[in-house]
């Protein structure tokens, strides 16, 4: 009786309970999708088999460690997928709960694209982007030791996250300067997309830089592009959905900054992510890899679209329309999953 009386006295936060339940469901779904239905699942299973037999695989040391432990303890690759899904999902739900004024709208945005692409398919970048976000918030909060430590963890999980080390050069702490910087990134992104045919020299520069890449990843991405992976990229399809949010969000920029001190950072990082995508579009695989780690902040930025409407239901419908478009785009048009 005493035990049950103590339980009754526990003051549980209903929102935290709901988010925990959602995190558990998303972890289970991501584990199943990434291990059985995603287009990258066989690649990870092959990596696991090679690591189990002691062969070399050009992949991050973190994947080696997780795979080897899974092999020793379970003799199965499934725990690898579960581990990546569990950590990645729970960290992102933690970030949403702590930093989003609209947690359930953020979860809808998360599930519409990033969950399907990262947690359900590109599991290494999924878990790395979670720590990328944590590192960014440490920088926003001027906790520089934590920022540096979390940045190293993010890079350890996926090499493309080294870009987080350049965060002080990307974002401005000034709200007003952040507005103009975001606008510059977005306009540059649009101009680069319009004149993308003039960017072929970037491919040549990347080929030159690949000779100095110790990880060998740049050579790998160049080979993928030459083999036709993502070469049918459509810049308009990629950029237009973001513009449908970003352009209206500029009109509530200063209002949103008064409501949330991180809004300016979200806007700068997302706009920079689109700029990176357009700039690297001659090498599409690389463009996707580097832009994704920045665009993950859309899960915190896009819900602010509700500020555009007097009635919040219209903001929800706006987000829900994005959810339908993005999820169908990933599953049907890009064919990320084979059900």
GIGI-V239914 format. One record per helix or strand of 3 or more residues. SS is the DSSP state (H for helix, E for strand). FROM is the first residue (numbers start at 1). TO is the last residue. Records with the same first field share a line. If there is no record, write none. Layout:
SS = FROM-TO + FROM-TO
This chain:
H = 2-9 + 14-37 + 41-52 + 61-74 + 78-99 + 103-119 + 123-140 + 144-157 + 159-170 + 175-194 + 196-210 + 217-226 + 235-250 + 253-259 + 263-279 + 281-295 + 298-308 + 312-333
